Amino acid sequence: MNATDSAQLRAHQLVRQFLRLQGYETTLRAFQDEAVEVLATCPRDTQALTPLEDLLRETAERESGKRSAYSTAHGQVSLEDEQLMCLDASHLLQPESGPCKDHEFSSNVIATQTVAEPVRGIVTSHVDRVLRFTPLVCKAKQQGDLHDEALQQVQHALGAQDAVVLSMDVHPNRPHWLLTSSMDGAVAIIDLKAGQTMARWKDHTKYAVCARFIVAPTTNDDWMASAGHDGRLNIYRLASSAGDAVQDTAETTITVVADASGAGNRLSGSSAPYVLHKQHQFRTAIESFCTLPGAESQDSEDASDAADAPEVVIALRSDPYLRYLQLDSGHERRFSINADPLDTHVSFSILDLAVSPCGRYIAAATDKQPTGLVVVYARAQNRQVASWFVASVPAFSRSRCAWLGQRVVAALGDEHVYLLEVGCDAPRVAWPAHSAAVRCLAVDTELRHLVTGGFDSRLRTWSFAATEAT
């Protein structure tokens, strides 16, 4: 007998016991008549059963305990500094009356990424397969001709792509390197300063949904990772001879050869700044992953090594776990996404992950229907710090989340953006950011702006004012 059948039998036993104890004879006879086949397999002796009302009371007490734990966790989070917004936790963030910048394009926006070099601005990906650049700083604040030249280089580097770009990232030490992943399974590095694509790999057989640069903070080991709907996580490492050579890519020659595995085309040879280090194959599609600069080891003997070992946190479709994978060793740890760590039932998939500025919490946006679910997990623990059932969201939406200081901002597939705060059951702030579904969002940490893109073909940036929390 499997777990589902056993639970069904126990439920029938509990209902029969409850009706008998309450003296509901007519209802009991009707229940026994209708459920005769199931009840025939149930033992008549119900003395060992905990009464139904006692089970409900215990459940209520456990939920109360969870809320107390959330309050304790809220106290821990509130002690963090506001690293992005420099605001005290007693203040409430409110978006200004309207977007501080509003740009309309000819095509819907799929992804956004803020860049700082060579010109501060926003790169947007669109359904027409074009990457576009929108400056955030006016020409007067930069040096005239240098600004124009840099802007031309950026625009020359972008433009039409082979497929729709689904994600973008910027290298932490080389901010003019833009990493992209696309619907055709390709991953590419675009040098915005040199005005060209410097490398391209095609090691996925389905959508490459996410790609990230990872740099170890203490060793400066340089990695790149990509994930796809083929269930494959590709780990690349900076070529040993590439460290100095890639500083100036103006003379880079790109060589593309056929991949022997048949997966597609992969850049190889001395021109590749990164080389494939490992491939990890999972049983279902990877929806998202985020990067951690170093693992939090619970083993004191391994603590010093783990602190220097970058990790990725992986969310698979229809999987009850977040998987923590060390890049170098390939060691994997699993932690439950459910409130009860022993519960392996899958009622939602995580579509987007974001690490808090302090590095101790991970926000997750899910596909939970019919109400959008956003969860904050403690890093490398079977513990939910907070969760919100935000709003009724459309089916097949692509939820997104990011950290705005110690608050979480989320887009769940409708026209709204939700500002969430640990300790509050409902969104603190929700506003209609677009006239159609919000597809992507990003935070500019220096300008302290939130950037949103939507299926109304608009890109908007939002600034926030602090008001006293009530």
C-alpha positions in Angstrom: 0.0 0.0 0.0 1.5 3.4 -1.0 1.4 6.5 1.1 -1.6 8.0 -0.7 -3.8 4.9 -0.2 -2.8 4.7 3.5 -3.7 8.4 4.0 -7.1 7.8 2.3 -7.9 4.8 4.6 -6.9 6.8 7.7 -9.1 9.7 6.6 -12.1 7.4 6.2 -11.4 5.9 9.6 -11.2 9.3 11.2 -14.5 10.5 9.7 -16.3 7.3 10.7 -14.9 7.6 14.3 -16.0 11.3 14.4 -19.5 10.6 13.3 -19.9 7.7 15.7 -18.5 9.8 18.7 -20.8 12.7 17.9 -23.9 10.5 17.6 -24.6 11.4 14.0 -26.2 8.0 13.2 -28.1 9.0 10.1 -25.0 10.7 8.5 -22.9 7.7 9.6 -25.2 5.2 7.9 -25.2 7.3 4.7 -21.4 7.6 4.8 -20.9 3.8 5.3 -23.2 3.1 2.4 -21.4 5.4 0.0 -17.9 4.5 1.1 -18.5 0.8 1.6 -15.7 -0.4 -0.7 -13.1 1.7 1.1 -14.4 1.0 4.6 -14.4 -2.7 4.0 -10.5 -2.6 4.0 -10.4 -0.5 7.2 -10.0 -2.3 10.6 -13.1 -1.9 12.8 -11.0 -1.1 15.9 -10.5 2.7 16.1 -9.3 2.9 19.6 -5.7 3.7 18.5 -6.8 6.6 16.4 -6.3 10.1 17.6 -9.7 11.9 17.4 -10.1 14.2 14.5 -10.6 17.3 16.6 -7.3 16.6 18.5 -5.5 16.3 15.2 -6.9 19.7 14.1 -5.9 21.3 17.4 -2.3 19.9 17.0 -2.1 21.3 13.5 -3.2 24.7 14.7 -0.6 24.7 17.4 2.1 23.8 14.9 1.0 26.6 12.6 1.2 29.0 15.5 4.7 27.8 16.3 5.7 28.4 12.7 4.4 32.0 12.9 6.5 32.5 16.1 9.5 31.2 14.3 8.8 33.6 11.4 8.7 36.5 13.9 12.1 35.4 15.3 13.5 35.2 11.8 12.1 38.6 11.1 14.0 40.0 14.0 17.2 38.5 12.6 16.6 40.0 9.1 15.7 43.4 10.6 19.1 43.7 12.1 20.7 43.6 8.7 22.0 46.8 7.2 20.0 48.3 4.3 22.9 47.7 1.9 21.0 48.9 -1.2 18.6 51.6 0.0 20.4 52.7 3.3 17.0 52.9 5.0 16.0 51.8 8.5 13.6 48.8 8.8 11.1 51.0 10.6 10.4 52.9 7.3 8.2 51.8 4.5 9.3 52.1 0.9 6.7 53.7 -1.4 7.2 54.1 -5.2 7.0 57.6 -6.4 3.8 58.7 -8.1 5.0 57.5 -11.4 8.1 56.0 -13.1 11.1 58.3 -13.1 11.9 57.0 -16.6 9.6 55.5 -19.1 10.7 54.1 -22.5 8.5 52.5 -25.1 9.8 50.0 -27.7 8.4 48.3 -30.7 8.6 44.9 -29.1 7.7 43.3 -25.7 10.5 43.1 -23.2 11.7 39.7 -22.0 14.8 40.4 -19.8 16.7 43.4 -18.4 20.2 44.0 -17.1 21.8 47.1 -15.7 25.3 47.9 -16.8 27.9 50.4 -15.6 30.5 50.4 -18.3 31.3 51.8 -20.7 28.1 53.8 -20.3 25.7 53.4 -17.4 22.4 52.1 -18.7 20.0 49.2 -19.2 20.3 46.4 -21.7 16.9 44.9 -22.7 16.1 41.7 -24.6 12.9 41.6 -26.7 10.7 39.1 -28.4 12.0 40.3 -31.8 15.4 38.8 -30.9 17.0 42.3 -30.5 19.1 43.5 -27.6 18.7 47.2 -27.0 20.5 49.7 -24.8 18.9 52.6 -22.9 21.3 55.1 -21.2 20.5 56.0 -17.6 22.9 58.9 -17.3 22.5 62.0 -19.6 25.3 63.1 -21.8 26.0 66.2 -19.8 27.2 64.1 -16.9 29.8 62.4 -19.0 32.5 63.6 -21.2 30.8 64.6 -24.5 32.6 62.8 -27.3 33.8 60.0 -25.1 30.1 59.4 -24.2 29.1 59.3 -27.8 31.9 56.9 -28.8 31.2 54.6 -25.9 27.5 54.6 -26.7 28.2 53.7 -30.3 30.4 50.8 -29.2 27.6 49.4 -27.0 25.0 49.7 -29.6 27.3 48.1 -32.2 27.8 45.2 -29.8 24.1 44.6 -29.3 21.4 44.6 -32.0 19.9 41.5 -33.6 20.7 38.1 -32.1 20.2 34.5 -33.4 17.5 33.8 -30.9 15.5 35.6 -28.1 17.8 36.2 -25.1 16.3 34.9 -21.8 18.8 36.0 -19.2 21.8 38.4 -18.8 24.5 38.9 -16.3 27.5 41.3 -15.9 31.0 40.2 -14.8 31.7 41.6 -11.3 35.4 42.4 -12.1 34.9 43.2 -15.8 31.7 45.2 -15.9 31.9 45.6 -19.7 31.4 41.8 -20.2 27.7 40.9 -20.7 26.8 37.3 -20.5 23.6 36.1 -22.3 21.7 32.9 -22.6 19.1 32.3 -25.4 16.2 30.2 -26.6 18.5 28.4 -29.1 20.5 26.9 -26.2 23.4 29.3 -26.8 25.5 31.2 -24.3 27.6 34.2 -25.3 29.8 36.9 -23.9 29.5 40.3 -25.4 32.3 42.9 -24.9 30.4 46.2 -24.6 33.6 48.2 -24.6 35.1 46.5 -27.8 31.7 46.5 -29.5 31.6 42.8 -30.4 30.7 39.3 -29.3 33.9 37.8 -28.0 32.8 34.2 -27.4 29.8 31.9 -28.0 29.0 28.4 -26.8 26.1 26.1 -27.6 26.1 23.3 -25.1 22.4 23.0 -24.5 19.8 21.2 -26.6 16.9 23.2 -25.3 16.3 26.7 -24.0 19.3 28.1 -22.0 17.2 29.8 -19.4 19.9 31.2 -17.1 23.6 32.1 -17.2 25.8 33.6 -14.5 29.4 34.7 -13.8 30.8 33.5 -10.4 34.0 34.9 -8.9 35.3 33.5 -5.6 35.8 36.5 -3.2 39.0 35.2 -1.6 40.8 33.3 -4.4 39.4 35.2 -7.3 38.7 31.9 -9.1 36.6 32.9 -12.1 33.7 30.7 -13.2 30.7 30.8 -15.6 27.6 28.6 -15.4 24.6 28.1 -17.6 21.4 26.1 -17.1 18.8 24.9 -19.5 15.4 23.2 -19.9 17.4 20.1 -21.1 18.2 19.6 -17.3 21.9 20.3 -17.9 24.1 22.6 -15.8 27.3 23.5 -17.6 30.2 24.8 -15.5 33.0 26.8 -17.2 36.2 28.0 -15.8 38.4 30.9 -16.9 41.2 29.5 -19.1 44.5 29.6 -17.2 46.1 31.7 -19.9 43.1 33.9 -20.4 43.5 36.1 -17.3 45.6 38.8 -18.9 44.8 38.1 -22.5 41.1 38.8 -22.3 41.7 42.3 -20.9 41.8 43.7 -24.4 39.5 41.8 -26.8 39.8 44.1 -29.8 41.8 41.6 -31.7 39.9 38.5 -30.5 39.2 36.0 -33.3 36.2 33.8 -32.7 36.4 30.2 -33.9 33.2 28.1 -33.9 33.5 24.3 -34.5 31.0 21.5 -34.5 30.4 19.9 -31.1 31.2 16.2 -31.2 28.3 15.4 -28.9 25.9 16.8 -31.5 24.5 19.3 -29.0 25.3 22.2 -31.3 28.2 24.6 -31.9 30.8 25.5 -29.2 33.6 28.0 -29.4 37.0 26.4 -28.8 40.7 27.1 -29.1 42.8 29.8 -27.7 40.2 32.5 -28.3 37.8 31.1 -25.7 38.1 32.9 -22.3 36.3 30.1 -20.5 36.6 26.3 -21.0 34.0 23.7 -20.1 34.9 22.3 -16.7 32.0 20.0 -15.8 28.5 19.1 -17.0 25.8 18.0 -14.5 22.7 16.3 -15.8 19.5 16.5 -13.8 16.3 14.5 -14.3 14.0 17.5 -15.0 14.3 21.0 -16.5 16.3 23.6 -14.6 14.1 26.7 -14.1 16.6 29.0 -12.4 19.8 29.1 -10.3 21.6 31.7 -8.3 25.2 31.9 -7.2 26.8 32.0 -3.7 30.4 33.2 -3.3 31.2 30.5 -0.7 29.5 27.6 1.0 28.3 27.7 4.6 29.7 24.4 5.8 28.3 22.8 8.9 31.4 20.6 9.2 34.0 22.4 11.2 36.8 20.3 9.5 35.7 21.5 6.1 34.8 25.1 7.1 37.9 26.7 5.8 37.8 25.0 2.4 34.0 25.5 2.0 34.3 29.2 2.7 36.4 29.5 -0.5 34.2 27.2 -2.7 31.6 29.0 -4.8 28.2 27.3 -5.0 25.2 27.5 -7.2 21.6 27.0 -5.9 19.5 25.1 -8.4 15.7 25.0 -8.8 14.3 22.2 -10.9 10.9 21.8 -12.3 8.6 19.5 -10.2 11.3 18.9 -7.6 10.8 19.3 -3.8 14.3 20.5 -3.1 16.8 23.4 -3.6 20.0 21.8 -4.7 23.3 23.4 -3.5 26.2 22.4 -5.8 29.8 23.2 -5.3 31.4 24.2 -8.6 34.8 22.7 -8.1 34.1 19.4 -6.3 30.6 18.8 -7.7 29.4 18.0 -4.1 25.6 18.4 -3.8 23.4 19.2 -0.8 19.6 19.2 -0.9 17.2 21.2 1.2 13.4 21.1 1.2 11.4 23.9 -0.4 8.3 22.9 1.7 7.5 24.3 5.1 7.7 20.7 6.5 11.2 19.4 5.5 9.8 15.8 5.6 7.2 16.7 3.0 8.3 15.5 -0.5 5.0 16.5 -2.2 5.4 18.9 -5.1 2.7 21.6 -5.3 4.8 24.3 -7.0 8.0 24.8 -8.9 10.5 27.7 -8.3 10.9 29.9 -11.3 13.4 32.5 -10.1 15.9 32.8 -7.2 17.6 35.8 -5.7 20.3 36.0 -3.0 19.9 38.7 -0.3 22.6 41.4 0.0 23.9 39.8 3.2 24.1 36.4 1.5 22.1 34.6 4.3 18.7 34.4 2.6 17.3 33.2 -0.8 14.1 34.6 -2.2 12.1 32.4 -4.5 9.3 33.2 -6.9 7.1 30.3 -7.8 4.4 29.1 -10.2 2.0 28.3 -7.4 -1.6 28.5 -8.7 -4.1 30.1 -8.3 -2.3 32.5 -5.9 1.3 33.5 -6.6 3.7 32.2 -3.8 6.9 34.0 -2.9 9.2 32.4 -0.2 12.3 33.4 1.6 14.5 30.5 2.6 17.4 30.5 5.1 20.6 29.7 3.3 21.5 26.0 3.4 18.7 25.2 5.9 15.4 23.4 5.8 13.7 26.6 7.0 11.3 29.0 5.5 11.9 32.5 6.9 8.7 33.9 5.3 6.2 33.2 2.7 3.4 35.2 0.9 0.4 34.1 -1.1 0.4 37.4 -3.0 -2.4 37.5 -5.6 -4.3 35.6 -8.2 -1.9 35.3 -11.1 -2.4 34.0 -14.7 -1.5 30.4 -15.5 1.9 29.8 -17.2 3.3 33.1 -15.8 7.0 33.5 -15.4 7.4 34.9 -11.9 10.5 37.0 -11.0 12.0 38.4 -7.8 14.8 40.5 -6.5 16.1 42.1 -3.3 15.5 45.8 -2.6 17.6 46.2 0.5 16.1 43.8 3.0 12.8 43.7 1.2 11.7 41.4 -1.6 10.2 42.8 -4.8 8.3 40.4 -7.1 6.5 40.2 -10.4 4.2 37.3 -10.7 2.8 37.5 -14.2 0.2 40.2 -13.9 0.5 44.0 -14.3 1.6 44.6 -10.7 4.9 44.7 -8.8 4.7 43.6 -5.2 7.0 44.9 -2.4 7.2 42.3 0.4 8.5 42.6 3.9 9.4 39.7 6.3 6.9 39.7 9.2 4.0 41.0 7.1 1.6 38.4 5.8 0.4 40.6 2.9 2.4 42.7 0.4 3.3 46.1 2.0 3.0 47.8 -1.4 1.5 46.7 -4.7 1.2 49.0 -7.7 0.3 48.6 -11.4 3.7 49.1 -12.9 2.6 48.2 -16.5 -0.5 47.9 -18.5 0.3 44.3 -19.4 2.2 41.5 -17.7 5.5 42.4 -15.9 8.0 40.0 -17.4 11.3 41.1 -15.8 12.8 43.3 -13.1 16.3 44.3 -11.9 17.7 46.6 -9.2 20.3 49.3 -10.0 22.2 49.3 -6.7 24.1 52.6 -7.3 21.2 54.7 -8.6 18.9 52.9 -6.2 16.3 52.3 -8.8 14.0 49.4 -9.6 13.9 48.5 -13.3 10.8 46.7 -14.8 10.0 45.5 -18.3 6.7 44.3 -19.5 4.6 42.9 -22.3 3.3 46.4 -22.9 6.7 47.0 -24.7 7.7 49.4 -22.0 10.8 49.7 -19.8 10.3 51.7 -16.6 12.6 52.7 -13.7 11.2 53.5 -10.3 12.6 55.4 -7.4 11.3 55.1 -3.8 10.5 57.4 -0.9 10.6 56.3 2.7 7.6 56.9 4.9 7.0 56.0 8.6 5.7 52.4 8.8 2.3 52.1 10.5 
